[in-house]
Amino acid sequence: MPAFNVSRQPNRGPGWFDCPLARQLVQAEQRDIIPLLTSHVGVRGLYLRPSVRLPAALSGNMLQAVICAHRDQQRFTGDLCFADAELPVGTDALNLIYAAHVLETSTAPEALLAEFERCLMPEGVLFLISLSPLSPWRLHWHGATRHSFGLHRLRMMVQAAGFHAERVQAVGPIWPSRRASAEATEQASSRSVVVDRLRCGHLILARKRRPGMTAVGSQRAALRLAAQARPG
């Protein structure tokens, strides 16, 4: 089988997410995710996007404050500047993280997921969006990312980082189109397993399942109640 002729793909490479076609893809995915996003209310959130050319506002969020940053080569820049393994946010400080196509462009994807888990509060939510290697869109982005994650591998990575995957959903159109918005609406109304596998991306909605610490006073009270309930 002949190799891909990269010279015929001028939009491929590290800056592929800056091109109009990639922006169309990401924005179509975000439109599909808005109904889920509006159901999560919180105080503080983090929005990471793959290109500075994408809007800095996270449409549909119900948070009081959102920190925004975008991929810049091997780092992030924006409201915060940091490397993937060094997110400058306090532990258990965020209610929600929305990470769009930053894992497959990461030099340390497992470390980035670990930072997401550290920074989220117990019961905090991670929206993780990644390109689907089964989609026809791969003809456009092949060679533009450091990693290509199948859905099974991505779920295993999320769980290994300490998250519970609550929802998995295919997002975005099957193929680039000038009528992307109308096409996405039509596809969403006729979902099927086969069609979903061909969509440009997939969303994993995961929750940090780590119980908060119980106050010492509450522990003592529980022990007293248990002792009182014993026979005799």
Wavefront OBJ file of the C-alpha trace (Angstrom):
o trace
v 0.000 0.000 0.000
v 1.544 3.355 -1.020
v 2.330 5.865 1.702
v 0.448 9.143 2.042
v 1.835 11.892 -0.158
v 2.291 14.598 2.450
v 3.160 17.237 -0.162
v -0.469 17.167 -1.303
v -1.730 18.060 2.167
v -0.662 21.685 2.821
v -2.819 21.942 5.954
v -1.128 19.072 7.773
v 1.476 19.524 10.443
v 1.693 21.054 13.920
v -0.426 24.057 12.908
v -3.288 22.077 11.382
v -5.755 23.189 14.045
v -5.151 26.776 12.875
v -6.620 26.097 9.418
v -10.287 26.924 8.593
v -11.216 23.255 8.116
v -10.008 22.314 11.598
v -11.833 25.273 13.140
v -15.014 24.098 11.401
v -14.542 20.660 12.943
v -13.984 21.910 16.503
v -16.871 24.377 16.383
v -19.246 21.682 15.071
v -18.219 19.420 17.957
v -18.819 22.197 20.474
v -22.343 22.765 19.150
v -23.132 19.098 19.840
v -21.739 19.345 23.389
v -23.517 22.559 24.496
v -26.658 20.762 25.782
v -24.478 18.655 28.100
v -22.361 21.621 29.159
v -25.349 23.699 30.222
v -26.367 21.025 32.733
v -23.179 21.421 34.786
v -23.158 24.394 37.145
v -20.063 25.449 39.062
v -17.817 28.267 40.239
v -14.494 27.788 38.438
v -13.569 26.036 35.205
v -10.696 25.579 32.778
v -11.075 25.688 28.982
v -8.196 24.346 26.881
v -8.374 24.584 23.080
v -5.973 23.438 20.349
v -5.527 26.811 18.592
v -5.517 30.515 19.379
v -7.732 31.006 16.300
v -10.655 29.330 18.043
v -12.953 31.528 20.178
v -11.702 31.984 23.728
v -15.260 31.910 25.114
v -16.652 28.512 26.064
v -20.204 28.634 24.708
v -22.897 27.162 26.902
v -20.937 26.989 30.145
v -22.727 27.705 33.452
v -19.606 28.631 35.428
v -18.926 31.862 37.288
v -15.317 32.088 36.047
v -13.467 30.281 33.249
v -9.683 30.207 32.763
v -8.832 29.976 29.048
v -5.603 28.783 27.436
v -4.606 27.439 24.018
v -1.982 25.080 22.676
v 1.227 26.847 21.595
v 3.739 24.261 20.355
v 4.616 22.138 23.417
v 3.018 24.474 25.963
v -0.186 26.349 26.721
v -0.561 30.104 26.790
v -3.403 32.516 27.498
v -4.777 33.346 30.947
v -2.137 30.895 32.195
v 1.176 29.797 30.650
v 2.364 26.289 31.482
v 3.743 22.963 30.317
v 1.443 19.958 30.103
v 2.726 18.362 33.313
v 2.762 21.609 35.323
v -0.747 23.056 35.436
v -0.490 26.114 37.749
v -3.826 25.572 39.477
v -4.352 24.525 43.077
v -5.351 20.989 44.014
v -9.136 20.407 44.106
v -9.689 23.943 42.781
v -11.865 23.476 39.665
v -15.437 22.327 39.116
v -15.060 21.592 35.408
v -12.369 21.157 32.755
v -13.180 21.317 29.046
v -10.215 19.972 27.055
v -10.665 19.971 23.275
v -8.013 18.144 21.218
v -5.165 18.868 23.593
v -4.420 15.276 24.572
v -3.491 14.071 21.082
v -1.255 17.143 20.621
v 0.465 16.639 23.990
v 4.063 15.572 24.595
v 2.920 13.978 27.882
v -0.772 12.963 27.640
v -0.791 10.795 30.776
v 0.808 13.587 32.816
v -1.754 16.070 31.476
v -4.611 13.778 32.514
v -3.043 13.400 35.948
v -2.971 17.193 36.297
v -6.644 17.367 35.320
v -7.457 14.869 38.082
v -5.394 16.779 40.639
v -6.959 20.155 39.858
v -10.597 19.036 39.820
v -12.616 18.998 43.010
v -14.118 15.692 44.143
v -17.139 15.116 41.843
v -15.648 17.621 39.369
v -16.278 16.947 35.678
v -13.906 16.533 32.731
v -15.094 17.079 29.153
v -12.430 15.384 27.034
v -12.753 15.690 23.239
v -10.472 13.769 20.892
v -10.259 13.030 17.161
v -11.656 9.684 16.080
v -9.199 7.560 14.049
v -12.189 5.744 12.492
v -13.623 8.878 10.895
v -13.083 9.900 7.239
v -11.725 13.142 8.727
v -8.491 11.210 9.306
v -7.656 11.864 5.639
v -7.331 15.536 6.600
v -5.610 15.404 9.983
v -3.363 12.374 9.496
v 0.142 13.452 10.509
v -1.060 16.588 12.282
v -1.084 15.138 15.811
v 1.444 13.462 18.082
v -0.993 10.711 19.067
v -4.071 8.972 17.687
v -6.266 7.521 20.432
v -8.856 4.856 19.804
v -11.871 5.160 22.055
v -11.029 2.056 24.117
v -7.480 3.238 24.805
v -8.699 6.715 25.692
v -11.206 5.341 28.197
v -8.506 3.204 29.807
v -6.236 6.256 30.137
v -9.035 8.294 31.710
v -9.806 5.553 34.218
v -6.115 5.046 35.020
v -5.892 8.750 35.873
v -8.574 8.309 38.542
v -11.741 9.272 36.669
v -15.047 7.485 36.241
v -16.271 7.715 32.625
v -19.968 8.590 32.875
v -20.744 9.168 29.217
v -19.173 8.492 25.832
v -20.603 10.303 22.825
v -19.626 10.752 19.187
v -19.610 14.428 18.170
v -19.289 16.523 15.027
v -19.996 15.782 11.368
v -18.877 12.747 9.399
v -17.310 14.776 6.608
v -16.354 18.451 5.988
v -19.261 20.437 4.618
v -20.210 24.067 4.122
v -23.527 23.043 5.631
v -21.821 21.624 8.723
v -24.393 22.991 11.187
v -27.410 21.650 9.300
v -25.602 18.373 8.631
v -24.735 17.878 12.308
v -28.378 18.497 13.290
v -29.624 16.004 10.712
v -27.104 13.382 11.837
v -27.957 13.847 15.510
v -31.626 13.119 14.754
v -30.758 9.790 13.128
v -28.070 8.385 15.411
v -26.850 4.867 14.867
v -23.802 2.941 16.019
v -22.413 2.849 12.480
v -22.912 6.569 11.893
v -21.449 7.494 15.289
v -18.241 5.611 14.576
v -17.689 7.807 11.510
v -18.075 11.163 13.241
v -14.999 13.369 13.468
v -14.566 13.169 17.243
v -15.635 11.579 20.473
v -16.412 13.034 23.863
v -15.690 11.338 27.171
v -17.546 12.922 30.068
v -15.718 11.791 33.205
v -16.078 12.552 36.896
v -13.465 12.638 39.630
v -14.624 10.002 42.100
v -12.529 10.762 45.162
v -14.459 11.340 48.394
v -13.667 14.474 50.329
v -12.047 14.225 53.749
v -14.372 13.808 56.731
v -13.909 16.164 59.648
v -12.458 14.604 62.815
v -15.451 15.795 64.840
v -17.832 14.036 62.470
v -15.837 10.819 62.742
v -16.023 10.914 66.559
v -19.759 11.551 66.449
v -20.248 8.581 64.126
v -18.263 6.336 66.498
v -20.384 7.442 69.481
v -23.599 6.674 67.573
v -22.254 3.239 66.602
v -21.359 2.472 70.241
v -24.826 3.518 71.438
v -26.450 1.252 68.860
v -24.661 -1.908 70.089
v -26.704 -4.378 72.148
v -26.256 -3.883 75.911
l 1 2 3 4 5 6 7 8 9 10 11 12 13 14 15 16 17 18 19 20 21 22 23 24 25 26 27 28 29 30 31 32 33 34 35 36 37 38 39 40 41 42 43 44 45 46 47 48 49 50 51 52 53 54 55 56 57 58 59 60 61 62 63 64 65 66 67 68 69 70 71 72 73 74 75 76 77 78 79 80 81 82 83 84 85 86 87 88 89 90 91 92 93 94 95 96 97 98 99 100 101 102 103 104 105 106 107 108 109 110 111 112 113 114 115 116 117 118 119 120 121 122 123 124 125 126 127 128 129 130 131 132 133 134 135 136 137 138 139 140 141 142 143 144 145 146 147 148 149 150 151 152 153 154 155 156 157 158 159 160 161 162 163 164 165 166 167 168 169 170 171 172 173 174 175 176 177 178 179 180 181 182 183 184 185 186 187 188 189 190 191 192 193 194 195 196 197 198 199 200 201 202 203 204 205 206 207 208 209 210 211 212 213 214 215 216 217 218 219 220 221 222 223 224 225 226 227 228 229 230 231 232
